[in-house]
Structures are given as C-alpha cells and as structure tokens.
Amino acid sequence: MLSYKDFFIPISDEKITLKNALKKLKEHSSSSSDIPLIIRLVENPNLKLPLFRVFNGAVDLYTHDCIHLILGRGLLPKDEAFVIGFTMGSTKKIFKFEKFLYHFITEHMYPHPFKFTHKEHMVFDIASAVGAVSKCERLDKIDFKKMENLTLKKIREKIGLQEKFLLDAYTLESDMFSDKNDSKRLLL
C-alpha cells in the first residue's frame, strides 16, 4: 500500500472517472477494519446506539471516499476536516452544538493520526459554512454508484457543485496556512 500522505487528485483533473479515482484511492487508504472503533461509532450512519448520536451528514465509507474525490481532497487531516465539514454543511441542518461536540470528540477522543488540532477545526468550520451556502445537492444523499463511469468534473456539474466555489475556499485555507504545502497543493 502506498502512503495515504501521497494521495491527491486535484479538481483540475478533468478526465478521471469516479471508478478510476476510487481505484487510485484504494491503493493509498486503509481498509475499514483499520478505522478506530471510536470513529466508527461517531461517524457510521448505520450504527444506532443510544449513547452515540449520528451527526448530520454521516455517510458510509464508500460515500465518504467519493466525497473526498469530488471535492478534490486527499487523505491528510485537513482533507478529512474539509470533507466532513462540507458534507455536514451540505445538509443545511448543522447546529452550533453539533459543531462543538464534533470538535470535542475529534480533539479529545480520536487517536493519532485521526485527531484534529485547532487547524483542522478551522478547516472544518470553513468547510461546513461553505457547504451550508453551496447550492449543490446534499452530499450524504447522493447515490455515487450510479455515477462511477462519469468524470469527477461531470459529477460536480451534475450535483451543482461549483469548482470556483471550492477553489475560493481552498484559497482561503491556503492563505490561512501559508506555511503548509498540504493546503497549497489544492490550488495547483
């Protein structure tokens, strides 16, 4: 398996299909059994335990991977923060307490390298705000299996996700973290 740190398909790649992008992602990512239990409890939409409330926008791993790809994000912590924040924001139902609780859990209960720092929380907040004002479809309700043969660009067009909108968010992120290449690569 290649390192997750090296995976990235920019939104400027106009030719890659979702199916091919998923194959590339699988070469770099962990299997679902490698995901810590606390993350599966918090983020799994199919797990309905009384102590764990599913957050708005919770999706299965396949859908989560597809969202990484259509948003043009890799697998670094800031990428995870953006994907989850944008997905939650796209529901138009994210609440302050929900953000606070998610911040708390990701900072204090998630193990390294899944743990979020203040920087990831900032990216999450930007992404949830951008997702909330975006006119795209709710990302947690999209059936990506039906679109696997489409290019990522065509999927973004089909669901109303404007690339310019994403690039503006990535520019803001890059300006905020000017010392980090993980944010700068989003604009290449």
Secondary structure, 3 states (H helix, E strand, C coil): CCCHHHCCCCCCCCCCEHHHHHHHHHHHCCCHHHCCHHHHHHHCCCCCCCCCCCCCCCCCHHHHHHHHHHCCCCCCHHHHHHHHHHHHHHCCCCCHHHHHHHHHHHHHCCCCCCCCCHHHHHHHHHHHHHHHHCCCCCHHHCCHHHHCCCEHHHHHHHHCCCHHHHHHHHHHHHHHCCCCHHHHHHHC
